Amino acid sequence: MKLDLTLPAAEPATGAVAQPVAPLSAKGADLIARTLVDIGVDTVFCYPGGANLEMLDALSRVSIKLVRTEHEQGSVFGAQGYARATGKLGVCLATSGPGATNLVTGIADAASDSVPVLAITGNVATHWLGKNAFQEVDIVAITKPVTKLARQVREPRDIPAALREAATCALAGRPGPVLLDFPKDIQQARPDQPTDKRFTSPVPAGMSDETAQRIAALLAQSERPVIYAGGGVIASGTGGQLVALAEALDCPVALTMMGLGAVPDDHRLLLGPLGMHGAYVANVAINEADLVLALGVRFDDRVIGDPTSFARHATIVHIDVDAAEIGKNKPVTLGVHADLRDAFTGLLAVAKRRDVPAWHAYLRERREAHPLRASVAPQASSGDAGVLSGVDVITALAALLPPEAVVTTGVGQHQMWAMQHLRLRAPRTFLSSAGFGTMGFGLPAAIGAKVARPDVPVIDIDGDGSLNMSVNELSTCRRYGIGVKVLVINNQWLGMVRQWQDMIYARNRVKSSLGDPNQPDGADNGRPYPDFVTIAAGYGVTGERVTRAEDLPAALARMLEDPSEPYLLDVLVAREDDVYPMIPAGKTYRDVVFGPGQAAGPIAAGAF
């Protein structure tokens, strides 16, 4: 069964006024549906309930694909996957009360990773608001801290303008989530003269020629430059300009998790991901640089560790569309509030190559001393050489994926292994809950990505813990013929929790085992719990289990064979592999651990 997405082509919302969106006698719900079509929405991820049935009824009569997930959190993550894979507005719809509150985690996740999502909720009729009516909740107050705009629409005539404003806000500047709440009587009312407005978004002033020249002068004086780039590059669609600038300057580039894919994996100037589980060479480069050009990043704690020690000897130039991020977590030498599209134009006009062969040679030595993708032998408690590691599985998958394939992840060890070992060659091909770290993200986000891009392979690399939180969305895959592939890295633990418990809490593994509750923790009885293959079959999805290394290549090929069919491949891996390298929380790159008892030692001590 193939996914049917034969809908009229549409563009993202721009705020421009179009023709009247509905006849004068249309109900508010019809205005909502037709305005969504008018601003370019072609898909809504939804779950029905009493307070949104008017809107669903109206949406069923317009050219919008409705994808009903199995949980409202699946709807908001589906909208996120759609938005992350395309850069367009993702839209989800829920009912009042618990339906609305079930969206909150996904909205907060979108805020953390700057994803443009429009969450639409129904609510009780206006005359019942504030009276503790059945399934009433003040969702606007709840979501204001994690949205760019949250509003309840109280006048039916304001519906078109409210939707245009919300869509424009979500996509403008630093993207992010917005929420509109529609009481039921507003959906049912028939306004005589619905208003419509043109909305324009404030944009940061363009980077001046003087500022561009100043940055060029700083780069010209640098002996150890590095570019530190992140999700702002992906959001602004400037990956190509980033590569051009790096090449013009002959400057190495380190990427955040949100920036992966902005520079092709095989590019000679790419150092890899940086941060707690990033490439050692990337962390060395940014901490021993004398100039850091930070582009579309927010100096996240998982990247910088100890703020006082991070890039402590560097001149830091930070360019970002969000002025609030400049200097927030790390003082900078020069902060520039500008859209990266404009900033790259200015920088490329003045960029001059700076030959720093000693710097490149030094970084090459660091990479060779501790490569991120060193050969990893399977580690199993049983000592069985046929047992797979998580790295083995992801490396084997990476070798089979075309450059355009989209990968989503859950959160945990498998997420870090995927960040480290996939070979990402294009923007918007790695979709992961980076800032909020939400388990259960992977499968519904993959559904949204596959709906948005039905012609490319979409694979959810998930952990057994994360998948447990959203495995019900396999039903969504089967219902609509959404050919998502789910690759489970199954170690029978909340692996990252177990790793931290071992490192910090003297191996007191409190509640982190996911194994059979009838077996002692750590027992290897060959029977995974839960049985994801059987669960998949219950949802009508083909599943397969792999337990030995020699069976993996053929199993991966079978998983990827039919792009139109959902498929689950449950791979049992060594139970106690850890993620390395690792910089302990709050520490510096000099404290990096490459494996049990393997600190950086004299290599980190011998700075450039």
Steps between C-alpha positions, in 0.01 A plus 500: 500500500655827385463841656260718300611862506359625171413847627530838330846652534514780753754741642567583867320789657636842412239725658372633166128566463322262263147492360208459747547170680136401539145605418351752740274233656783258576547375852814580695627145449471547123698822526772309686516227236497731200750743649739211565475402134551861398823535699644182350423226751455160333520264801359507853595240762206455731306311762121549529303600806185683595646851478662469157239302304371817329851567368555140391167502319602815312853374428357185343349716223817681391823392333683416821631155588388399850733257676350364819769385738447273800573767759505879494872498576538298179314778319731778615812291432356411159460873432858549616631229268316662211642843586855381567514304174372789286539833680126555450240551769395181679143495630333287767147502639372380837190524711468679834619392843724192487519520123649847524733421789628192317648742244704694754813279499523516121442875499778550755723273292430713191587814695833355611600401146341797319246304296204682334188324626143628518305322775123544473277403789129500559355612830168517680253768398585852617213512751655198678855633513630542853226280651688169514288356221561148372844486333561870543859621539673834452738369236606853404637569848667158511680541168594869505847427647581256215346673198573807290128579509209342690152641459137408547277631222181645651350669191405288195578786260863497624567141392673562163719778639592295808612206286704719269667672791582170670642342184711806424629509856594130502709531183655843550844570644592218733226244423296351779161372615178699529159403637146609420209391718145509360201466736228283354244777456757701304539204266123478456425871457436656159667842482356741244825676416814303588803724513825426325828681544846509354774414751865578465761379741777712643832391359840577644692777338734380233864458592679818404800512270697643791418196717589261219833675456566485873436124505723457195780688678469275805515191279804636318687531830407153623744211515246248632154580358198270521137533392243379754166455319162371606129477441472858379685396184246224436201723580620777269588262216857627484696175504641573156617844609662349810701261284595784265618717790702220658668431167568868433664533841649148505351480849403179686135457603348338809125436506245466776252213486240741359747605229585151373467472124579867440848393384530166318649228717792440266606865467867553580429796732235328712622406847173331596256556784617666819386485859464238772507204259650680203818441306814559704656706223195729484517567873876558485462741209239722659670505839849570367394743228597864512190598301157334506245606239170382650214483251142421598586336833395559861805380697302214651628346824549160333735671256697742716509312832668739744427849354803661663737250341335471158706666224660702776781647286290566190354811346137399455280645225138391536246559220139405571148594398395495867661790685412342836748217437800727450705502818235305694709195591846617399635855472608583146738750347267604220130424487312553175120486485433399141333243280765253383388538139600864514808436713644241261459741209705760685764255621548334163554839340803570721628151584868441432689176531720475806776241469551334840670169416624441855142521632368255242788262569440516875129422458580217263724348769223531758255329265742216429580455869133463594280451194127517563443201278769267628428134443289377791510132579174354628493492879278241661476382856501147368817560299320378187677657200178480298316745724450845350574841646278799437782655296517188282131532417505870413821468299344220296185707440703807400670302226162422339323837518487740205594865568138615494380252764346657811585358841315572822601379845367447846708624791780316674813305409371409155449871428864576579626203298288620208637855532854362500485229234244593235643657187277802456542679171203738475303737724171387655599132491568456875197577718554457871374649824821682583419773750210342690611136473151352474476122501230377263582765239644271233206304356235775477761743366590244235132475407486877450819498294376217279166673442692813399754315285335177383760433230805470725588227752415597857651298784436535870807387696351434840586351835285246676426754775407784264296280269297372794363853538356524148487147353122541462570729203577188296123493461517841329760362260279207406179704478638743240762281334786716631820314417704591807777258594563454873845375598505411870837501678384267775726460804226439759599811696429867520854504372605859563344493846685176576827650373465803729405280792814294443725805470354722772292286736732204563306272262178537700274426205173616647206426267703519177462137396244427228548124508250232590368588847495128580875478448778659710637827363775421255386145434551400136226254427477574128141622529471876444237682699280639367482299177491780242461257208182361650377851584563610139305201373211604721491830311528326164863601447766254386774446757821305529758438772877480460728363769828430316737718299505269199123537454488880508584602138230285344246610761571868433459440128161336560394793718586754230375296204144634467490877567120504518461251786561562871750258650654440843845346545577415863876457544619358830835657586755459775323595821762723661672698228557863589519813284850643458664743480332678788571828673342471846236763576649836596853390409730612219640334191812418700289267712374294206466125554556270202398183677502344848793660678632661180522874559661730244829510688802665344337563163254752647772644717716585201301791366585668169 
